Amino acid sequence: MDGRRRTLVLSVGLVAGMLGVVAASVPLYRLFCQVTGYGGTPRIVSSDTAQTTSQTVTIRFDSNVMADVPWRFAPEQTAMTVKLGETNLALFRAENLSNEAVTGTAVFNVTPGKAAIYVNKIQCFCFTQQRLAGGEKAEMPVSFYIDPKIANDKDTFDVKTITLSYTFYRSHNQTAGAQAAPAGSAPSTDDKKGKS
């Protein structure tokens, strides 16, 4: 193999390797953010292990849909006051305003970003794709708690209001997605335990 051919093979291999790193970077970055709370992304946990305190914080809810998602999407209540460490349940309602089934993916964010590492989500419609048939309405729950350590952190002890924001995008795969819970269906007993 002459020098040019070797250089060409090495260059093609290098470009292929770089493309692989770029393709893997998005899911790896998202996983990193979910585990650490970096970049305003709430942490995902399997259960509430924190001790409840008497200190409270106001949680505000923000909802948006992209122009290509023909849904009405809003929280049942725009704000709630919660105790630090207590599991809470917030409900959102979604309605597909079109005649066709649409699968959406919700991305979420926390403001202020410095509080994100203390927002722990146990269950959320944003963990999976959601599919609504034409004209269908559904309830979409979020079970979460705020880690009491937020009150002892010198960077966040002054945070009195946290905004959880959700934006639905149209999923690339329109045949996938979990069927959302029909509107009016009762959340599980586990989800109700911390509702405030």
PyMOL CGO cylinders between C-alpha atoms (Angstrom):
from pymol import cmd
from pymol.cgo import CYLINDER

trace = [
    CYLINDER, 0.00, 0.00, 0.00, 1.53, 3.30, -1.04, 0.3, 1, 1, 1, 1, 1, 1,
    CYLINDER, 1.53, 3.30, -1.04, 1.62, 6.43, 1.11, 0.3, 1, 1, 1, 1, 1, 1,
    CYLINDER, 1.62, 6.43, 1.11, -1.37, 8.11, -0.52, 0.3, 1, 1, 1, 1, 1, 1,
    CYLINDER, -1.37, 8.11, -0.52, -3.62, 5.13, -0.16, 0.3, 1, 1, 1, 1, 1, 1,
    CYLINDER, -3.62, 5.13, -0.16, -2.60, 4.70, 3.50, 0.3, 1, 1, 1, 1, 1, 1,
    CYLINDER, -2.60, 4.70, 3.50, -3.31, 8.39, 4.16, 0.3, 1, 1, 1, 1, 1, 1,
    CYLINDER, -3.31, 8.39, 4.16, -6.71, 8.07, 2.49, 0.3, 1, 1, 1, 1, 1, 1,
    CYLINDER, -6.71, 8.07, 2.49, -7.64, 4.99, 4.55, 0.3, 1, 1, 1, 1, 1, 1,
    CYLINDER, -7.64, 4.99, 4.55, -6.52, 6.69, 7.78, 0.3, 1, 1, 1, 1, 1, 1,
    CYLINDER, -6.52, 6.69, 7.78, -8.44, 9.86, 6.89, 0.3, 1, 1, 1, 1, 1, 1,
    CYLINDER, -8.44, 9.86, 6.89, -11.63, 7.93, 6.13, 0.3, 1, 1, 1, 1, 1, 1,
    CYLINDER, -11.63, 7.93, 6.13, -11.24, 5.98, 9.39, 0.3, 1, 1, 1, 1, 1, 1,
    CYLINDER, -11.24, 5.98, 9.39, -10.70, 9.19, 11.34, 0.3, 1, 1, 1, 1, 1, 1,
    CYLINDER, -10.70, 9.19, 11.34, -13.78, 10.85, 9.82, 0.3, 1, 1, 1, 1, 1, 1,
    CYLINDER, -13.78, 10.85, 9.82, -15.90, 7.73, 10.51, 0.3, 1, 1, 1, 1, 1, 1,
    CYLINDER, -15.90, 7.73, 10.51, -14.67, 7.68, 14.11, 0.3, 1, 1, 1, 1, 1, 1,
    CYLINDER, -14.67, 7.68, 14.11, -15.47, 11.37, 14.58, 0.3, 1, 1, 1, 1, 1, 1,
    CYLINDER, -15.47, 11.37, 14.58, -18.98, 10.86, 13.16, 0.3, 1, 1, 1, 1, 1, 1,
    CYLINDER, -18.98, 10.86, 13.16, -19.49, 8.01, 15.64, 0.3, 1, 1, 1, 1, 1, 1,
    CYLINDER, -19.49, 8.01, 15.64, -18.44, 10.24, 18.54, 0.3, 1, 1, 1, 1, 1, 1,
    CYLINDER, -18.44, 10.24, 18.54, -20.79, 13.01, 17.36, 0.3, 1, 1, 1, 1, 1, 1,
    CYLINDER, -20.79, 13.01, 17.36, -23.71, 10.56, 17.00, 0.3, 1, 1, 1, 1, 1, 1,
    CYLINDER, -23.71, 10.56, 17.00, -23.14, 9.20, 20.51, 0.3, 1, 1, 1, 1, 1, 1,
    CYLINDER, -23.14, 9.20, 20.51, -22.61, 12.61, 22.10, 0.3, 1, 1, 1, 1, 1, 1,
    CYLINDER, -22.61, 12.61, 22.10, -26.27, 13.69, 22.16, 0.3, 1, 1, 1, 1, 1, 1,
    CYLINDER, -26.27, 13.69, 22.16, -27.65, 10.67, 24.07, 0.3, 1, 1, 1, 1, 1, 1,
    CYLINDER, -27.65, 10.67, 24.07, -24.59, 10.62, 26.33, 0.3, 1, 1, 1, 1, 1, 1,
    CYLINDER, -24.59, 10.62, 26.33, -24.97, 14.34, 27.08, 0.3, 1, 1, 1, 1, 1, 1,
    CYLINDER, -24.97, 14.34, 27.08, -28.69, 13.88, 27.83, 0.3, 1, 1, 1, 1, 1, 1,
    CYLINDER, -28.69, 13.88, 27.83, -27.90, 10.97, 30.17, 0.3, 1, 1, 1, 1, 1, 1,
    CYLINDER, -27.90, 10.97, 30.17, -25.20, 13.04, 31.88, 0.3, 1, 1, 1, 1, 1, 1,
    CYLINDER, -25.20, 13.04, 31.88, -27.65, 15.93, 32.39, 0.3, 1, 1, 1, 1, 1, 1,
    CYLINDER, -27.65, 15.93, 32.39, -30.35, 13.63, 33.78, 0.3, 1, 1, 1, 1, 1, 1,
    CYLINDER, -30.35, 13.63, 33.78, -27.96, 12.06, 36.28, 0.3, 1, 1, 1, 1, 1, 1,
    CYLINDER, -27.96, 12.06, 36.28, -26.25, 15.27, 37.41, 0.3, 1, 1, 1, 1, 1, 1,
    CYLINDER, -26.25, 15.27, 37.41, -28.89, 17.96, 36.85, 0.3, 1, 1, 1, 1, 1, 1,
    CYLINDER, -28.89, 17.96, 36.85, -26.43, 19.87, 34.65, 0.3, 1, 1, 1, 1, 1, 1,
    CYLINDER, -26.43, 19.87, 34.65, -27.83, 22.43, 32.22, 0.3, 1, 1, 1, 1, 1, 1,
    CYLINDER, -27.83, 22.43, 32.22, -31.19, 22.85, 33.95, 0.3, 1, 1, 1, 1, 1, 1,
    CYLINDER, -31.19, 22.85, 33.95, -32.14, 19.20, 33.54, 0.3, 1, 1, 1, 1, 1, 1,
    CYLINDER, -32.14, 19.20, 33.54, -33.90, 17.62, 36.54, 0.3, 1, 1, 1, 1, 1, 1,
    CYLINDER, -33.90, 17.62, 36.54, -32.45, 14.44, 38.00, 0.3, 1, 1, 1, 1, 1, 1,
    CYLINDER, -32.45, 14.44, 38.00, -34.35, 11.19, 37.45, 0.3, 1, 1, 1, 1, 1, 1,
    CYLINDER, -34.35, 11.19, 37.45, -34.72, 8.97, 40.52, 0.3, 1, 1, 1, 1, 1, 1,
    CYLINDER, -34.72, 8.97, 40.52, -36.60, 5.74, 41.23, 0.3, 1, 1, 1, 1, 1, 1,
    CYLINDER, -36.60, 5.74, 41.23, -38.11, 6.86, 44.55, 0.3, 1, 1, 1, 1, 1, 1,
    CYLINDER, -38.11, 6.86, 44.55, -38.17, 9.63, 47.14, 0.3, 1, 1, 1, 1, 1, 1,
    CYLINDER, -38.17, 9.63, 47.14, -35.47, 9.01, 49.74, 0.3, 1, 1, 1, 1, 1, 1,
    CYLINDER, -35.47, 9.01, 49.74, -35.36, 12.51, 51.22, 0.3, 1, 1, 1, 1, 1, 1,
    CYLINDER, -35.36, 12.51, 51.22, -36.74, 13.57, 54.60, 0.3, 1, 1, 1, 1, 1, 1,
    CYLINDER, -36.74, 13.57, 54.60, -39.67, 15.99, 54.41, 0.3, 1, 1, 1, 1, 1, 1,
    CYLINDER, -39.67, 15.99, 54.41, -39.10, 19.38, 56.03, 0.3, 1, 1, 1, 1, 1, 1,
    CYLINDER, -39.10, 19.38, 56.03, -41.42, 22.25, 56.89, 0.3, 1, 1, 1, 1, 1, 1,
    CYLINDER, -41.42, 22.25, 56.89, -39.63, 24.58, 54.44, 0.3, 1, 1, 1, 1, 1, 1,
    CYLINDER, -39.63, 24.58, 54.44, -41.51, 25.23, 51.23, 0.3, 1, 1, 1, 1, 1, 1,
    CYLINDER, -41.51, 25.23, 51.23, -40.84, 26.36, 47.69, 0.3, 1, 1, 1, 1, 1, 1,
    CYLINDER, -40.84, 26.36, 47.69, -43.25, 27.45, 44.95, 0.3, 1, 1, 1, 1, 1, 1,
    CYLINDER, -43.25, 27.45, 44.95, -43.22, 25.32, 41.80, 0.3, 1, 1, 1, 1, 1, 1,
    CYLINDER, -43.22, 25.32, 41.80, -44.52, 26.95, 38.63, 0.3, 1, 1, 1, 1, 1, 1,
    CYLINDER, -44.52, 26.95, 38.63, -45.42, 24.96, 35.52, 0.3, 1, 1, 1, 1, 1, 1,
    CYLINDER, -45.42, 24.96, 35.52, -44.86, 26.11, 31.94, 0.3, 1, 1, 1, 1, 1, 1,
    CYLINDER, -44.86, 26.11, 31.94, -46.12, 24.23, 28.87, 0.3, 1, 1, 1, 1, 1, 1,
    CYLINDER, -46.12, 24.23, 28.87, -45.47, 24.69, 25.17, 0.3, 1, 1, 1, 1, 1, 1,
    CYLINDER, -45.47, 24.69, 25.17, -45.99, 22.84, 21.88, 0.3, 1, 1, 1, 1, 1, 1,
    CYLINDER, -45.99, 22.84, 21.88, -44.09, 23.31, 18.67, 0.3, 1, 1, 1, 1, 1, 1,
    CYLINDER, -44.09, 23.31, 18.67, -46.03, 24.60, 15.64, 0.3, 1, 1, 1, 1, 1, 1,
    CYLINDER, -46.03, 24.60, 15.64, -46.10, 21.15, 13.98, 0.3, 1, 1, 1, 1, 1, 1,
    CYLINDER, -46.10, 21.15, 13.98, -47.75, 19.51, 17.03, 0.3, 1, 1, 1, 1, 1, 1,
    CYLINDER, -47.75, 19.51, 17.03, -51.52, 20.18, 16.80, 0.3, 1, 1, 1, 1, 1, 1,
    CYLINDER, -51.52, 20.18, 16.80, -52.10, 19.77, 20.54, 0.3, 1, 1, 1, 1, 1, 1,
    CYLINDER, -52.10, 19.77, 20.54, -53.50, 21.84, 23.35, 0.3, 1, 1, 1, 1, 1, 1,
    CYLINDER, -53.50, 21.84, 23.35, -51.21, 21.17, 26.33, 0.3, 1, 1, 1, 1, 1, 1,
    CYLINDER, -51.21, 21.17, 26.33, -51.43, 22.83, 29.74, 0.3, 1, 1, 1, 1, 1, 1,
    CYLINDER, -51.43, 22.83, 29.74, -50.95, 22.14, 33.46, 0.3, 1, 1, 1, 1, 1, 1,
    CYLINDER, -50.95, 22.14, 33.46, -54.04, 21.59, 35.62, 0.3, 1, 1, 1, 1, 1, 1,
    CYLINDER, -54.04, 21.59, 35.62, -52.62, 24.20, 37.97, 0.3, 1, 1, 1, 1, 1, 1,
    CYLINDER, -52.62, 24.20, 37.97, -49.99, 26.76, 37.07, 0.3, 1, 1, 1, 1, 1, 1,
    CYLINDER, -49.99, 26.76, 37.07, -48.29, 26.73, 40.49, 0.3, 1, 1, 1, 1, 1, 1,
    CYLINDER, -48.29, 26.73, 40.49, -48.15, 24.77, 43.73, 0.3, 1, 1, 1, 1, 1, 1,
    CYLINDER, -48.15, 24.77, 43.73, -46.38, 25.27, 47.04, 0.3, 1, 1, 1, 1, 1, 1,
    CYLINDER, -46.38, 25.27, 47.04, -44.53, 22.13, 48.14, 0.3, 1, 1, 1, 1, 1, 1,
    CYLINDER, -44.53, 22.13, 48.14, -42.58, 21.05, 51.19, 0.3, 1, 1, 1, 1, 1, 1,
    CYLINDER, -42.58, 21.05, 51.19, -38.94, 20.19, 50.60, 0.3, 1, 1, 1, 1, 1, 1,
    CYLINDER, -38.94, 20.19, 50.60, -38.50, 16.42, 50.44, 0.3, 1, 1, 1, 1, 1, 1,
    CYLINDER, -38.50, 16.42, 50.44, -42.21, 15.66, 49.95, 0.3, 1, 1, 1, 1, 1, 1,
    CYLINDER, -42.21, 15.66, 49.95, -43.35, 13.69, 46.89, 0.3, 1, 1, 1, 1, 1, 1,
    CYLINDER, -43.35, 13.69, 46.89, -45.81, 15.69, 44.79, 0.3, 1, 1, 1, 1, 1, 1,
    CYLINDER, -45.81, 15.69, 44.79, -47.99, 14.95, 41.79, 0.3, 1, 1, 1, 1, 1, 1,
    CYLINDER, -47.99, 14.95, 41.79, -48.67, 17.52, 39.08, 0.3, 1, 1, 1, 1, 1, 1,
    CYLINDER, -48.67, 17.52, 39.08, -51.08, 16.81, 36.24, 0.3, 1, 1, 1, 1, 1, 1,
    CYLINDER, -51.08, 16.81, 36.24, -50.99, 18.17, 32.71, 0.3, 1, 1, 1, 1, 1, 1,
    CYLINDER, -50.99, 18.17, 32.71, -53.79, 17.82, 30.18, 0.3, 1, 1, 1, 1, 1, 1,
    CYLINDER, -53.79, 17.82, 30.18, -53.21, 17.29, 26.49, 0.3, 1, 1, 1, 1, 1, 1,
    CYLINDER, -53.21, 17.29, 26.49, -55.65, 17.22, 23.60, 0.3, 1, 1, 1, 1, 1, 1,
    CYLINDER, -55.65, 17.22, 23.60, -54.95, 16.34, 19.99, 0.3, 1, 1, 1, 1, 1, 1,
    CYLINDER, -54.95, 16.34, 19.99, -56.80, 19.00, 17.99, 0.3, 1, 1, 1, 1, 1, 1,
    CYLINDER, -56.80, 19.00, 17.99, -56.28, 17.19, 14.67, 0.3, 1, 1, 1, 1, 1, 1,
    CYLINDER, -56.28, 17.19, 14.67, -58.06, 14.19, 13.13, 0.3, 1, 1, 1, 1, 1, 1,
    CYLINDER, -58.06, 14.19, 13.13, -54.88, 12.12, 12.92, 0.3, 1, 1, 1, 1, 1, 1,
    CYLINDER, -54.88, 12.12, 12.92, -52.80, 10.35, 15.56, 0.3, 1, 1, 1, 1, 1, 1,
    CYLINDER, -52.80, 10.35, 15.56, -49.71, 12.32, 16.58, 0.3, 1, 1, 1, 1, 1, 1,
    CYLINDER, -49.71, 12.32, 16.58, -46.73, 11.10, 18.62, 0.3, 1, 1, 1, 1, 1, 1,
    CYLINDER, -46.73, 11.10, 18.62, -44.88, 13.74, 20.61, 0.3, 1, 1, 1, 1, 1, 1,
    CYLINDER, -44.88, 13.74, 20.61, -41.78, 13.91, 22.77, 0.3, 1, 1, 1, 1, 1, 1,
    CYLINDER, -41.78, 13.91, 22.77, -41.57, 16.38, 25.64, 0.3, 1, 1, 1, 1, 1, 1,
    CYLINDER, -41.57, 16.38, 25.64, -38.29, 18.02, 26.58, 0.3, 1, 1, 1, 1, 1, 1,
    CYLINDER, -38.29, 18.02, 26.58, -38.03, 19.59, 29.99, 0.3, 1, 1, 1, 1, 1, 1,
    CYLINDER, -38.03, 19.59, 29.99, -36.04, 22.27, 31.72, 0.3, 1, 1, 1, 1, 1, 1,
    CYLINDER, -36.04, 22.27, 31.72, -35.74, 23.92, 35.12, 0.3, 1, 1, 1, 1, 1, 1,
    CYLINDER, -35.74, 23.92, 35.12, -35.39, 27.62, 35.90, 0.3, 1, 1, 1, 1, 1, 1,
    CYLINDER, -35.39, 27.62, 35.90, -33.29, 28.81, 37.60, 0.3, 1, 1, 1, 1, 1, 1,
    CYLINDER, -33.29, 28.81, 37.60, -30.74, 26.34, 36.27, 0.3, 1, 1, 1, 1, 1, 1,
    CYLINDER, -30.74, 26.34, 36.27, -28.83, 26.30, 39.55, 0.3, 1, 1, 1, 1, 1, 1,
    CYLINDER, -28.83, 26.30, 39.55, -31.82, 24.58, 41.21, 0.3, 1, 1, 1, 1, 1, 1,
    CYLINDER, -31.82, 24.58, 41.21, -32.01, 21.73, 38.67, 0.3, 1, 1, 1, 1, 1, 1,
    CYLINDER, -32.01, 21.73, 38.67, -29.81, 19.34, 40.65, 0.3, 1, 1, 1, 1, 1, 1,
    CYLINDER, -29.81, 19.34, 40.65, -32.35, 19.47, 43.49, 0.3, 1, 1, 1, 1, 1, 1,
    CYLINDER, -32.35, 19.47, 43.49, -35.40, 18.69, 41.32, 0.3, 1, 1, 1, 1, 1, 1,
    CYLINDER, -35.40, 18.69, 41.32, -35.89, 14.92, 41.35, 0.3, 1, 1, 1, 1, 1, 1,
    CYLINDER, -35.89, 14.92, 41.35, -38.42, 13.32, 39.01, 0.3, 1, 1, 1, 1, 1, 1,
    CYLINDER, -38.42, 13.32, 39.01, -39.79, 9.91, 39.92, 0.3, 1, 1, 1, 1, 1, 1,
    CYLINDER, -39.79, 9.91, 39.92, -42.29, 9.57, 37.08, 0.3, 1, 1, 1, 1, 1, 1,
    CYLINDER, -42.29, 9.57, 37.08, -42.94, 11.83, 34.10, 0.3, 1, 1, 1, 1, 1, 1,
    CYLINDER, -42.94, 11.83, 34.10, -44.72, 11.74, 30.76, 0.3, 1, 1, 1, 1, 1, 1,
    CYLINDER, -44.72, 11.74, 30.76, -41.52, 13.28, 29.43, 0.3, 1, 1, 1, 1, 1, 1,
    CYLINDER, -41.52, 13.28, 29.43, -39.61, 10.00, 29.98, 0.3, 1, 1, 1, 1, 1, 1,
    CYLINDER, -39.61, 10.00, 29.98, -41.33, 8.37, 26.97, 0.3, 1, 1, 1, 1, 1, 1,
    CYLINDER, -41.33, 8.37, 26.97, -42.96, 9.37, 23.70, 0.3, 1, 1, 1, 1, 1, 1,
    CYLINDER, -42.96, 9.37, 23.70, -46.68, 10.12, 23.99, 0.3, 1, 1, 1, 1, 1, 1,
    CYLINDER, -46.68, 10.12, 23.99, -49.22, 9.21, 21.30, 0.3, 1, 1, 1, 1, 1, 1,
    CYLINDER, -49.22, 9.21, 21.30, -52.65, 10.80, 21.04, 0.3, 1, 1, 1, 1, 1, 1,
    CYLINDER, -52.65, 10.80, 21.04, -55.25, 9.64, 18.53, 0.3, 1, 1, 1, 1, 1, 1,
    CYLINDER, -55.25, 9.64, 18.53, -57.16, 12.28, 16.59, 0.3, 1, 1, 1, 1, 1, 1,
    CYLINDER, -57.16, 12.28, 16.59, -59.33, 14.28, 19.00, 0.3, 1, 1, 1, 1, 1, 1,
    CYLINDER, -59.33, 14.28, 19.00, -58.07, 12.34, 22.03, 0.3, 1, 1, 1, 1, 1, 1,
    CYLINDER, -58.07, 12.34, 22.03, -57.62, 13.96, 25.44, 0.3, 1, 1, 1, 1, 1, 1,
    CYLINDER, -57.62, 13.96, 25.44, -55.25, 12.66, 28.10, 0.3, 1, 1, 1, 1, 1, 1,
    CYLINDER, -55.25, 12.66, 28.10, -53.84, 13.37, 31.55, 0.3, 1, 1, 1, 1, 1, 1,
    CYLINDER, -53.84, 13.37, 31.55, -50.07, 13.41, 31.83, 0.3, 1, 1, 1, 1, 1, 1,
    CYLINDER, -50.07, 13.41, 31.83, -48.63, 13.13, 35.36, 0.3, 1, 1, 1, 1, 1, 1,
    CYLINDER, -48.63, 13.13, 35.36, -45.32, 14.28, 36.82, 0.3, 1, 1, 1, 1, 1, 1,
    CYLINDER, -45.32, 14.28, 36.82, -44.26, 12.88, 40.20, 0.3, 1, 1, 1, 1, 1, 1,
    CYLINDER, -44.26, 12.88, 40.20, -41.37, 14.80, 41.77, 0.3, 1, 1, 1, 1, 1, 1,
    CYLINDER, -41.37, 14.80, 41.77, -39.77, 16.12, 44.94, 0.3, 1, 1, 1, 1, 1, 1,
    CYLINDER, -39.77, 16.12, 44.94, -37.36, 18.93, 45.76, 0.3, 1, 1, 1, 1, 1, 1,
    CYLINDER, -37.36, 18.93, 45.76, -34.28, 17.77, 47.66, 0.3, 1, 1, 1, 1, 1, 1,
    CYLINDER, -34.28, 17.77, 47.66, -34.10, 19.55, 51.05, 0.3, 1, 1, 1, 1, 1, 1,
    CYLINDER, -34.10, 19.55, 51.05, -30.36, 20.12, 50.45, 0.3, 1, 1, 1, 1, 1, 1,
    CYLINDER, -30.36, 20.12, 50.45, -31.40, 23.06, 48.26, 0.3, 1, 1, 1, 1, 1, 1,
    CYLINDER, -31.40, 23.06, 48.26, -31.92, 25.09, 51.47, 0.3, 1, 1, 1, 1, 1, 1,
    CYLINDER, -31.92, 25.09, 51.47, -28.35, 24.50, 52.67, 0.3, 1, 1, 1, 1, 1, 1,
    CYLINDER, -28.35, 24.50, 52.67, -26.53, 25.19, 49.40, 0.3, 1, 1, 1, 1, 1, 1,
    CYLINDER, -26.53, 25.19, 49.40, -25.01, 28.69, 49.41, 0.3, 1, 1, 1, 1, 1, 1,
    CYLINDER, -25.01, 28.69, 49.41, -25.87, 29.00, 45.71, 0.3, 1, 1, 1, 1, 1, 1,
    CYLINDER, -25.87, 29.00, 45.71, -29.55, 28.03, 46.06, 0.3, 1, 1, 1, 1, 1, 1,
    CYLINDER, -29.55, 28.03, 46.06, -30.68, 28.78, 49.63, 0.3, 1, 1, 1, 1, 1, 1,
    CYLINDER, -30.68, 28.78, 49.63, -32.38, 31.94, 48.31, 0.3, 1, 1, 1, 1, 1, 1,
    CYLINDER, -32.38, 31.94, 48.31, -34.43, 30.10, 45.63, 0.3, 1, 1, 1, 1, 1, 1,
    CYLINDER, -34.43, 30.10, 45.63, -38.12, 30.47, 46.52, 0.3, 1, 1, 1, 1, 1, 1,
    CYLINDER, -38.12, 30.47, 46.52, -39.64, 29.71, 43.10, 0.3, 1, 1, 1, 1, 1, 1,
    CYLINDER, -39.64, 29.71, 43.10, -38.72, 26.98, 40.59, 0.3, 1, 1, 1, 1, 1, 1,
    CYLINDER, -38.72, 26.98, 40.59, -40.25, 26.70, 37.13, 0.3, 1, 1, 1, 1, 1, 1,
    CYLINDER, -40.25, 26.70, 37.13, -40.64, 23.30, 35.46, 0.3, 1, 1, 1, 1, 1, 1,
    CYLINDER, -40.64, 23.30, 35.46, -41.02, 23.83, 31.73, 0.3, 1, 1, 1, 1, 1, 1,
    CYLINDER, -41.02, 23.83, 31.73, -42.14, 21.25, 29.15, 0.3, 1, 1, 1, 1, 1, 1,
    CYLINDER, -42.14, 21.25, 29.15, -42.17, 21.59, 25.37, 0.3, 1, 1, 1, 1, 1, 1,
    CYLINDER, -42.17, 21.59, 25.37, -43.67, 18.93, 23.08, 0.3, 1, 1, 1, 1, 1, 1,
    CYLINDER, -43.67, 18.93, 23.08, -41.95, 18.24, 19.75, 0.3, 1, 1, 1, 1, 1, 1,
    CYLINDER, -41.95, 18.24, 19.75, -43.26, 15.97, 17.02, 0.3, 1, 1, 1, 1, 1, 1,
    CYLINDER, -43.26, 15.97, 17.02, -41.45, 12.62, 17.24, 0.3, 1, 1, 1, 1, 1, 1,
    CYLINDER, -41.45, 12.62, 17.24, -39.48, 11.45, 14.20, 0.3, 1, 1, 1, 1, 1, 1,
    CYLINDER, -39.48, 11.45, 14.20, -41.15, 8.03, 14.48, 0.3, 1, 1, 1, 1, 1, 1,
    CYLINDER, -41.15, 8.03, 14.48, -44.89, 8.67, 14.34, 0.3, 1, 1, 1, 1, 1, 1,
    CYLINDER, -44.89, 8.67, 14.34, -45.78, 4.99, 14.81, 0.3, 1, 1, 1, 1, 1, 1,
    CYLINDER, -45.78, 4.99, 14.81, -44.05, 4.76, 18.21, 0.3, 1, 1, 1, 1, 1, 1,
    CYLINDER, -44.05, 4.76, 18.21, -45.04, 6.10, 21.57, 0.3, 1, 1, 1, 1, 1, 1,
    CYLINDER, -45.04, 6.10, 21.57, -46.92, 5.14, 24.68, 0.3, 1, 1, 1, 1, 1, 1,
    CYLINDER, -46.92, 5.14, 24.68, -50.64, 5.66, 24.67, 0.3, 1, 1, 1, 1, 1, 1,
    CYLINDER, -50.64, 5.66, 24.67, -51.26, 8.49, 27.12, 0.3, 1, 1, 1, 1, 1, 1,
    CYLINDER, -51.26, 8.49, 27.12, -53.68, 7.94, 30.00, 0.3, 1, 1, 1, 1, 1, 1,
    CYLINDER, -53.68, 7.94, 30.00, -57.19, 9.00, 28.96, 0.3, 1, 1, 1, 1, 1, 1,
    CYLINDER, -57.19, 9.00, 28.96, -58.40, 12.22, 30.56, 0.3, 1, 1, 1, 1, 1, 1,
    CYLINDER, -58.40, 12.22, 30.56, -60.23, 11.53, 33.79, 0.3, 1, 1, 1, 1, 1, 1,
    CYLINDER, -60.23, 11.53, 33.79, -58.44, 8.25, 34.52, 0.3, 1, 1, 1, 1, 1, 1,
    CYLINDER, -58.44, 8.25, 34.52, -57.17, 8.00, 38.06, 0.3, 1, 1, 1, 1, 1, 1,
    CYLINDER, -57.17, 8.00, 38.06, -53.41, 8.00, 38.73, 0.3, 1, 1, 1, 1, 1, 1,
    CYLINDER, -53.41, 8.00, 38.73, -52.05, 4.98, 40.61, 0.3, 1, 1, 1, 1, 1, 1,
    CYLINDER, -52.05, 4.98, 40.61, -52.16, 4.88, 44.39, 0.3, 1, 1, 1, 1, 1, 1,
    CYLINDER, -52.16, 4.88, 44.39, -48.39, 5.39, 44.52, 0.3, 1, 1, 1, 1, 1, 1,
    CYLINDER, -48.39, 5.39, 44.52, -48.71, 8.58, 42.47, 0.3, 1, 1, 1, 1, 1, 1,
    CYLINDER, -48.71, 8.58, 42.47, -51.44, 10.00, 44.70, 0.3, 1, 1, 1, 1, 1, 1,
    CYLINDER, -51.44, 10.00, 44.70, -49.57, 9.60, 47.98, 0.3, 1, 1, 1, 1, 1, 1,
    CYLINDER, -49.57, 9.60, 47.98, -47.67, 12.85, 47.70, 0.3, 1, 1, 1, 1, 1, 1,
    CYLINDER, -47.67, 12.85, 47.70, -50.21, 15.04, 45.96, 0.3, 1, 1, 1, 1, 1, 1,
    CYLINDER, -50.21, 15.04, 45.96, -50.51, 18.45, 47.54, 0.3, 1, 1, 1, 1, 1, 1,
]
cmd.load_cgo(trace, "trace")
